Amino acid sequence: MGRRRWGALMAEHRRLVITTWIVVLIACGASFPLLTKQLKSPDYGVDGAPSTEASRLVQRYFAGQGDEQDVIVFDAARGRIDDPARKAAVQKVVGAARGEEGVVTVIGPFDPQARGQVAPDGRATIAVVGLKGDGRERPARAADLQDALDRAAPGDGVAAYLTGYSPITNDQTVVGTADAERGEAIGMPIALAVMVLAFGAVAAAVLPLVLSMAGLVLTFGVVYLLTFGFSFDSFLLTIVTMIGTGIGIDYAMFIVSRFREELARRGVTRGGPRRPEAVAEAAGTAVATSGRTVLFSGVVVAISVCSLFVMEAPVFREISTGVLISVVCTLAAALTLLPAVLAVLGPRVDAWSLPERWRPADTRSGAGAEHGPWARWARLVMRRPVVFGLAAAAVLVVCALPVPGVKYGIDLGTASLEGRPTAKAQTVLERSFTAGAVSPVQVVVTGPDGAALDAAGQRQAARVAALVRQDRRVADVESLPGSGRVLINAVPRVPIDSPAATRLVKDIRSGIAPEAAPDQQVLVGGATATFVDLSEETTGKLPYVMALVLGLSLLFLLVVFRSVALPVKAVAMNLLVTAASVGLTVWVFQHGHGEGLLGFHSTGFVQVYLPITVFVLLFGLSMDYEVFLIRRMKEAWEDGHDNATAVAAGVEHTARPIAAAAAIMVAVFGGFLTAGILELKEFGLSLATAIALDATLVRLVLVPALMRLFGDWNWWLPGGLGRRLPRLGEEGARTAHPEVGPAGASGA
């Protein structure tokens, strides 16, 4: 079924389509509270990595430790924590913790087996808690445990806070959700205002917001169903909301713009005679043209995010899956719900219009696409293509210069959790104990291939413990035997997400272990080791991900554009703008420029998964504009215009919706710069700057400049290749230009 017929079909059955969507959205909306309960802590592990294997051995041979070790931190506002009244209050809380589901063990500070759990200053003490359960169960159990601590209410000037990996991620979820809501509260009103100016009508401006919300609600419903077979972490909702909102608004703007243009072309106006057949034709044409472009753009985004599946890390697979679902659900809404709603509205899509001079040219009579303001700009660029092209490219290259010096790490974000229990606990630990007490480095020593240690192996394990204890970065070491294996818990003096902790893990692996236990298997685990392994997986797989994204996108665009030069230029420009965006992010967050303005403290690195995720997402998102712009130019070319006229017409028709869509994305993504969590700030800046650079320097400068320089070569496709390539979405046989060959490439 052709796309024009599909759009007309959605228009014809608009009541059924809209009713079906309402029912589905109600069901999906009702599942959202259940979805939040199904999410787990972020899993930064890497399949088969040393830290993952160490965790498996700890769970197998040291079950008494639990699957996760957390800490209850007790703080005395005045006096000593071991005074009788305060000691009794602490023991009351420890007793309450022991009764919670999922708690394997609690070693209280005054238990016989406790060691070093009362602070030297006497103002604080800690209890070590072992939690059991998988990644989905532990966050819920940690939350229940914190509730139990609150109910126990130590009193007598004693406060009790739970901290550890799951408690920290629980607090991150609370703060991150609040940050996301605040960002949306800032970005969405700006988006609506921009759309009103872009469309010149309030009714048309509301439609993209409605579509993006419908796509998001459907996405959440699908993700909820998938949680029964797969695991997703809480951060995924923020990523899906950011991307889903952006592409939903983008796709809707392109289709609504074309629909209004088609209405104007058919003379369908508000107050005129009702012409339902003309409205259906307009909806069909909008889906056949802009809808087809939206579908192609969605495929490019899907190609990009699917490349993350080569990463052997759950966090990347979950991001890829979530964004992929979001793209599919948004496309479903754009190609079914939107044409049905447009058919219902018809010319009323222009309701509450702005004065005529503020409305787009395509909705006014007598507007020539070849002589409008954006067309004049394109012709100006094409008169000096080398000057404009080099200037734009130079700006992007300068922005990309920091990329080679990027450093990776993971910031758990405790600094952004002010007022939350884990932040208060961290403050007490840093004051009275050591920052690394929240999660020790776990060194598991076994015989070769995981076998039990013999006598010589036991001595070597003791030697490993001794050397780790001598390291200045280590505050305390505890050795635990278990079924012929040895677990060494080393508490760092430094925060577990700091570069110093990372170096400690690397030194144990590459220095201490080979020296002290050359004949044994020594695996280093714990949170810090997991971060190290994820960093190595990211840097090691980045070239493969880039090659996969670039190669598959190039092949797909070759089919879409039916040109050799256009896909190559598109891929090169997108690569350049993505590098520029990542470079700016490195310059700001790694080097610390703008700390005061953006309200953060530089950690000296960027989040380990940010560059590769941003590359994949931005490559797909920015390709939307490329496909939309180039296909409109190709329409004009196939209608018989020369290269320069086709470029000017394409820019005139698309510059306003592209600029508006980009401004909206910048507003939505830029709203996350107000977040307290550092990684949300980094994602917000990366996405916002990339979209801004793409919509200005690339679409309005580089594209027309390069189109002028390549001339008719833009449209060249070897005859043999052209006969073999499928014709995606070709409506009829537009043959105003033959396929231009080398001999016919004459320039503009």
C-alpha positions, -999 to +999 in steps of 0.1 A: +000+000+000+015+034-010+021+060+015-004+084+000-030+058+002-020+050+038-024+086+049-058+088+032-068+055+049-059+069+083-079+100+074-109+080+062-110+059+094-100+087+117-126+080+144-116+044+147-079+053+148-083+080+174-105+058+196-080+030+194-052+053+204-072+067+233-078+032+247-042+021+243-029+053+259-052+050+289-039+014+294-003+025+290-007+055+313-022+032+340+009+010+338+033+038+345+033+036+383+039-001+380+068+005+356+087+026+381+085-003+406+100-027+381+131-006+374+164-015+390+197+001+398+220+010+368+241-021+360+276-008+350+290-043+348+306-058+317+298-094+307+328-116+314+349-088+329+372-094+359+349-074+382+319-094+370+337-127+377+348-114+411+312-106+420+301-141+409+327-157+431+318-136+461+281-146+457+291-182+454+317-187+481+310-158+505+272-159+506+273-145+542+285-112+527+253-108+507+251-097+471+257-061+481+274-046+511+258-014+524+265+008+554+243+023+581+259+055+593+251+068+628+259+104+636+257+120+671+248+157+670+265+162+704+286+140+727+300+105+720+281+079+701+291+051+726+274+068+756+249+044+771+217+061+758+231+066+723+245+031+723+211+017+731+196+038+703+221+025+678+214-011+689+177-006+685+182+005+649+206-025+642+179-048+656+153-033+633+176-037+603+181-074+610+144-080+607+140-066+572+135-088+542+166-094+521+190-085+549+215-114+551+236-100+579+242-069+600+274-064+619+266-037+645+294-014+658+292-029+693+290-066+682+319-088+692+331-094+656+330-056+648+364-039+642+370-003+636+334+006+633+334+034+659+350+066+646+382+078+663+364+111+671+337+092+689+309+112+671+299+085+646+297+048+640+288+024+613+270-009+609+278-032+579+248-046+561+247-075+536+217-074+511+207-103+490+188-102+457+193-093+420+196-059+405+159-054+405+153-065+441+181-047+459+170-011+453+135-019+467+150-037+497+174-008+503+145+016+502+125-005+526+156-007+549+159+031+550+122+033+558+128+009+587+156+031+600+133+061+599+106+042+618+131+030+644+138+067+651+170+064+671+164+095+691+188+108+718+205+130+693+214+101+670+206+101+632+208+069+611+214+070+573+218+041+549+243+043+521+258+020+495+254+014+458+216+007+457+208+034+483+228+059+462+210+050+430+177+052+448+184+088+458+197+095+423+164+083+409+145+107+432+168+136+424+170+127+387+132+125+384+129+159+400+156+173+377+139+159+346+105+174+356+121+207+362+139+206+329+107+197+311+089+225+330+114+249+316+117+234+281+081+227+272+067+262+275+096+275+254+089+247+229+052+257+227+061+293+221+086+285+194+060+263+176+034+290+178+059+313+160+069+286+136+034+276+126+017+310+131-012+292+147-018+278+182-037+248+171-010+236+148+016+243+175-001+220+200-001+190+177+036+182+180+033+182+218+003+159+217+022+135+193+053+134+215+033+128+246+014+100+229+046+084+217+061+086+252+031+071+269+030+042+244+068+038+250+064+035+287+036+009+282+058-012+259+087-009+283+065-020+312+055-052+293+092-059+285+102-057+321+087-091+327+114-106+305+142-080+306+158-056+331+158-018+328+173+007+351+158+039+364+180+063+343+164+049+312+132+068+317+151+101+317+169+092+284+137+080+268+119+112+279+146+134+264+149+116+231+112+107+227+101+143+233+127+156+208+119+132+179+082+133+185+081+171+181+105+169+151+085+143+133+051+160+139+064+194+128+076+181+095+043+163+088+021+192+100+041+217+080+036+197+048-001+192+056-007+229+059+012+235+027-009+210+009-041+226+022-030+260+009-021+244-024-056+230-027-072+263-016-087+248+016-090+276+040-108+283+073-143+297+067-144+282+031-165+253+019-160+219+036-139+198+013-133+165+031-118+148+000-092+176-003-084+173+034-079+136+030-057+142-001-036+167+019-032+142+047-022+115+022+003+137+005+018+148+038+023+112+048+036+102+014+062+130+014+072+142+049+058+110+065+081+090+043+110+112+053+101+108+089+102+070+084+136+072+068+149+094+096+135+069+122+153+040+104+186+060+106+181+066+144+173+029+148+204+019+129+225+042+151+211+030+185+212-007+175+250-004+172+252-002+210+243-039+211+279-047+203+288-034+237+290-062+263+275-041+290+238-040+302+237-002+306+243+002+268+219-025+258+192-010+280+197+025+265+197+011+230+165-009+236+147+020+253+155+045+225+147+020+198+112+014+214+108+051+217+115+056+180+092+029+169+063+041+191+068+077+179+068+066+143+036+047+150+020+078+164+032+100+136+020+077+108-013+067+123-026+090+150-013+123+135-029+119+100-062+109+117-061+140+139-052+162+109-082+149+090-105+158+119-091+193+122-087+200+085-083+238+080-090+243+117-054+233+121-049+271+116-072+280+145-060+309+167-037+321+140-012+349+144-014+380+121-006+371+085+029+386+084+039+362+112+026+331+094+048+308+073+051+316+036+038+282+026+004+289+041-001+322+023-010+326-013+015+340-038+046+328-019+073+317-042+096+290-028+125+301-050+124+338-039+116+336-002+140+349+025+156+314+032+160+309-006+178+342-008+201+331+021+209+299+003+218+317-029+240+341-009+259+311+005+261+295-030+277+327-044+306+323-020+306+285-012+343+282-004+343+311+020+311+301+038+320+264+038+355+268+052+343+292+079+316+268+091+340+238+090+366+258+109+342+265+138+332+229+140+369+217+140+378+241+167+350+229+189+361+193+183+397+199+193+393+187+229+380+152+219+414+134+217+421+144+253+388+130+267+391+111+300+365+087+312+351+080+347+319+075+366+306+101+390+280+086+413+266+121+419+266+121+457+274+158+456+241+165+438+221+145+464+220+172+491+194+165+517+191+129+508+201+101+533+231+089+512+245+125+509+242+129+547+259+096+552+287+105+529+294+137+548+297+118+580+319+091+565+343+117+550+344+136+584+348+107+608+359+077+587+369+075+551+351+083+519+357+048+505+339+031+533+307+032+512+319+003+490+352-015+495+374-029+467+369-067+467+399-088+458+391-125+453+421-149+454+416-185+441+437-212+426+440-214+388+406-215+370+389-208+403+400-238+422+405-239+460+438-226+473+465-250+485+489-241+513+512-221+489+482-203+475+470-193+510+504-178+517+503-159+484+468-146+493+481-134+526+509-116+507+483-099+485+465-087+516+497-074+531+507-054+501+472-040+497+473-029+533+506-011+528+491+011+500+486+047+512+453+049+494+439+021+515+424+028+550+416-007+561+419-043+549+399-074+560+406-109+548+378-135+549+383-172+541+356-192+522+356-227+508+394-226+501+392-191+486+401-157+502+382-125+499+401-093+507+379-062+514+400-031+510+384+002+521+399+031+501+407+064+517+393+082+486+358+083+471+351+051+451+343+071+419+375+092+420+405+088+397+427+078+427+404+049+434+405+039+397+443+039+398+443+018+430+423-009+412+446-008+382+477-010+404+463-040+423+456-058+390+488-050+372+513-047+401+503-062+434+485-093+421+513-105+397+540-098+423+523-114+453+504-142+438+519-151+404+505-187+404+470-178+415+439-162+400+433-128+415+402-109+405+394-074+416+358-065+420+336-039+437+320-007+424+353+010+414+366-021+395+333-022+377+337+014+366+372+006+353+360-024+333+332-004+318+356+024+308+379-002+290+349-017+273+337+017+261+371+028+247+378-007+232+344-010+213+341+027+203+358+022+169+335-008+161+304+011+171+315+041+149+323+019+120+289+001+123+269+033+125+287+051+097+288+021+074+251+011+078+239+047+076+259+052+045+244+022+028+208+032+038+212+068+027+226+056-006+193+039-012+172+068+001+190+096-018+200+075-049+232+094-050+268+087-041+279+121-030+249+130-008+253+101+016+290+106+019+286+143+027+258+136+051+278+111+071+309+134+071+290+164+083+271+145+110+304+131+122+319+165+123+290+181+143+289+152+167+327+156+174+322+193+179+294+187+205+314+161+224+345+184+222+325+212+238+312+188+265+348+178+273+359+214+274+332+224+298+328+194+321+363+178+320+383+210+319+359+228+342+351+259+320+318+274+331+316+257+365+301+288+381+277+295+353+263+260+351+266+252+388+288+221+390+323+211+401+344+194+375+355+158+382+383+159+356+365+135+334+332+129+316+308+100+323+322+069+308+292+061+287+285+096+276+307+101+244+296+068+228+260+073+237+259+109+225+276+099+193+250+073+185+220+094+196+232+126+179+242+109+147+206+095+144+189+127+156+208+152+134+203+129+103+165+138+106+173+173+093+196+160+066+170+136+052+142+162+055+163+189+037+179+168+010+147+150+000+130+183-004+158+194-027+155+162-046+118+168-051+126+201-067+154+185-088+131+157-100+105+184-110+130+198-135+148+226-116+185+230-119+208+222-090+210+258-076+173+263-078+166+229-063+189+238-033+173+272-028+137+257-030+147+229-006+161+254+020+131+277+016+106+249+023+125+233+052+146+260+070+117+273+091+105+239+104+141+228+109+150+260+127+119+257+149+124+220+156+161+226+165+151+255+188+126+233+205+152+205+209+177+229+223+151+242+248+141+207+258+176+194+261+190+227+275+164+225+303+185+196+317+214+220+323+194+230+354+197+194+368+218+188+399+230+154+387+262+159+366+254+133+339+221+150+331+239+183+327+264+166+304+237+149+283+218+182+281+248+202+269+259+176+244+225+172+228+216+209+229+249+221+213+249+194+187+214+203+175+221+240+175+253+235+155+236+212+131+207+234+124+228+265+119+263+258+106+255+226+089+220+229+074+221+266+066+258+270+056+276+237+049+248+220+030+241+248+005+279+255+001+287+219-006+257+214-029+269+244-049+305+230-051+294+195-062+268+208-086+252+180-107+275+156-091+252+157-061+227+136-080+251+112-097+245+075-093+262+049-116+237+033-139+246-002-129+243+006-092+210+025-098+194-005-114+204-027-085+193-004-057+157-006-045+135+024-050+123+032-015+090+051-015+092+064-051+058+076-060+055+073-097+083+079-122+095+115-120+120+117-149+124+154-154+162+147-150+178+114-160+203+099-135+233+121-140+265+102-150+301+114-149+299+129-183+268+149-174+281+163-141+284+199-151+282+219-118+256+243-107 
